[in-house]
Amino acid sequence: MKLQPRLIEDLATLTESLDCSTVDLARMAGHLAADIDVAVPSVVSISLTVTVDGERFEVSASTSSPHQGAVASSLEVTLAGLADSRTAKQLLILSGTSGALVDFAADVGSALGLAEGAAVLDRHLVRGGGTALQPADPPTLADISEVNQAIGVLVASGRTVTEARSELGRLAEHSNRSTVDEAGRTLRDARGWFPPRLP
């Protein structure tokens, strides 16, 4: 499985922001994809979704060429975090071979000491074969940054972070735009008054 150039670029940007010479996120993601490829050669894609305060962030990698058959098995693993964390993490692996992830699920559960129910097989399959997921391009790091900047502008106007995020979503729905497009519009509109001028 090959990591897409955009994903490698985003992971490099995140690695740089960590300011830690011992961490290389792109290399770590590449090792994870390679290890899963060795364990389950029929893997179609892997996705890591992290939810922080209701906001979802996804990193995914898929086979470089379109898969010839339908997705026939899936494994969703809920990864444990700190007890007081408001962060949720799920790893989703899709395979083109029925039953290919059964042994892998048992091995992962044992190796990570997962709680019962943390690894779920075939939840994402639908009757008649195939997967219930509709693949979509995840937002780029630049998109996420723009949304966060727009939330910051709304916070500066007197809202809490939760209120600002909700308001951005309401504006996007009202104008029939995506959250990213609405964030861009909010930032363009704010250029005339933000940051507020000192008296």
N, C-alpha and C positions, 0 to 999 in steps of 0.2 A: 504494500500500500504506500502510495506516494503522497506526501504533504503538498498541498497546493501552494504556489508562490505567495498568494495573498496571505495565507495563514502563516507561512514562515516569516513574512514581513511584519505582520502584526505581533507575532511572538517575539521577534527581535526587538520591536519597539517596547514591548512590555518588559523584556529582559533588561534593556537599557535603563528603564525607569526604576528598576529594583536597585540599581547601584550596588550590585553584589557580583564579584568576579567569579564566584563558584557556581552560579546558577545560569544555565542556558536553556530557556524554555523550549526553543525550537528543537534543540538536540534531545531534550527529555521527551517531547512529543514524538519525535522520530523513533526513539528507542521503544516507546510504548506501542506505536503502530507496528514496528518490526516484530516485537515480542508476540503481539496478538496474531500477526500473520503466521508466525511459526507455529503457535499453538492451535490456530484454527485457520487453515489455508483458504477456506471458502468465505472469509469475512468480506462483506460488501462495504461497510462503513463503521466508524466509531465516532461517537459524539460525547463530549463532556459538557454538561449544562450545570452552571452554578447560578443559584438564585440568591440574591442579596437584597434584603428588604423588599421583596416582591419583584425586583428587576431581574430578568433572565439574561445570562450571558452564555453563549455557546461557542465551543471550539470543536470543529469536526473535520474528519478526513475520510475520503472514500477511495475506492479503486479508481485508477487513472482512466480506465476505459469503462463504458457502460456495462453493467452486469448482464449476462446473457439470459438468466432466468429470474423468476420472482424471488423476493426475499422469503426464505422458508423457515427461518428461526431468528429469535431475538433474545437478548439478555439485557435486562436493566439492573444495574447495581447501584444501590443507594450507599454513598460513602459517608462514613461517620465523621463528624466534626467535633469541635469543642462543645462541652455541655451547655454553655451559655451563649453559643453562637446563633445568630439569626441567619445563618447561611446554610443552604441545602445544596447537595452535589449529587448528580446522577450521571453514571456512565452507561451509555447505550451502545450495544454492539449488535449489528445486523449481519446475518449470514445467509448465503444462498443454498445451504444444505440443511435439510430437516434433521434435527437432533444433534447438530454439530457443536452446540454450545453447552450440552448437558454436563459433560466431564469438566469442561472449562469452568462452568458455574460452581461446581463442587470444589474444584481446586482453588478458585479465587476466594470463595467463602471461607475455606479452611485457612488459607494463607493470610487473609486479612482479619480473621476472627470476626466475621460479620454476624450480626444478629439474625435470628430466624426471620425470613421474609425480606431480607435486604437484597437478595438476588432473585429476580423473578424472570422466569423463562416464558417466551412467546406471548407476552402481554400485548405486543404491538402488531400481532398478526390479525388478519381479518379472514372471515370464511371465504373459501374458494382460493386460498393462497394469497401471497403478496403481503404487503405491509400497510398498516393503517396510517403511517406517516406520509405526508406529502413533502418531499424534499424541497427546501427553499434555501436561497442564499442567506446565511446569517448576516446580521449587520456587521459592517466593517468597524475596526477600531476607531476610525475617523467619525463614523456615524454615531457611535456610542459617546465619543468625546463631544460632538456637537449637541446631542441630547442633554448631556450633563451640563454643558455650558448654558443651554437655554433654561434648564432647571435652576442654575445659579442666578441667572438674570431675574427669574420669577421670585426666587428667595430674596434677592436684593430689594424687590418691590414690596416686601413685607409678609411673604408667605413662609410657612414651614416647608421643609423638603418634601414631606408627604403631600401637602397641599399643592406645592408647585408641580410635582409629578402628576398629580390628579388633574390639575388645570391644563397641563400640556396635553394630556390624553383627551380631555374634554374638547379643547380647541381643535385637535387633530380630527376628532370624530365629527365635530360641528362643520368643519370646512371640507370634510371628506378627503383628508390628506393623511399620509402616513405620519407617524410620530417624528420620524427623521425629517421629513419635509416641513412639518410644522415647527420643529426646532430651528431649522434654517431660517424660516420666515420670522420667528420670534427674535432671533439674533440680528437679522437685518433691520427689523423695526426698532430694536433696542439701541442701535448705533447712534441714534440722535439724542438719546438721553442717558445712556449708561457708559461709563460709571457716572453717578451723580456728581455735579460740580459742587465744590465747596463754596460756602457763602463768602 
